[in-house]
Amino acid sequence: MPTKQQLRPMSKDAIRVSQADEEMPPTEESGLMLPTHSSVSRTSTSHRVTRVLVSFVSVAAFLFLMVYFYYGSGNSDDESVTAMPGSDRDSHGCIPSTGYTWCESLKKCN
């Protein structure tokens, strides 16, 4: 609830001063000029868009690097993969990389 002082009417001099202030807009020299509402909102909107774009690019770069390092550099040459010794077997089950071959007369790997 307002007090009596807050409800007190303005004097005629105060009304004249406030009317004079309205008639004479502030100048740049006085330092009282404030940016208009439209320029403030345009500036804050452009900063907001810039922040969103920077955030998006940062997240995209982070995800790209995570996938790159998780799956390797992308060089999946079959030539670079060598078979383990002993993992090769012929149709009879002999392992040629260890020197065993099929002997028809013995009917076993020799």
Residue, then its C-alpha position, 0 to 999 in steps of 0.5 A: m500500500p503506498t504511503k501519503q508521500q508517494l501519493r503527493p501530487m507534483s508541484k508545477d515546477a516539477i511538471r515544467v522541468s519534466q516537460a522541458d526534459e521531454e522537449m529536449p532530447p539528450t545529445e551524444e555530447s551529454g553522454l545520456m544517449l542510450p541505444t534504441h530498443s531495436s539495436v539492443s535486441r538486434t545486437s543480443t540476437s546476433h550474439r545469441v546466434t553466434r554463440v549457438l553456431v560456435s556451440f554447434v561447431s564445437v560439438a560437431a568437431f568433438l564428435f568427429l574427433m571421437v569417431y575418428f580416434y575410436y575407429g582409427s585413422g580410416n586406413s583399413d588395408d587388408e595387406s597390413v593385417t597378417a594372419m597368425p602363424g598356424s591359422d592356415r589349414d589345407s583341405h586335409g587339416c595340415i598346417p603349411s605355415t608350420g611345415y606340415t603337408w599331407c602325405e598320401s601314402l601315410k594318410k596323415c600330415n607329415 
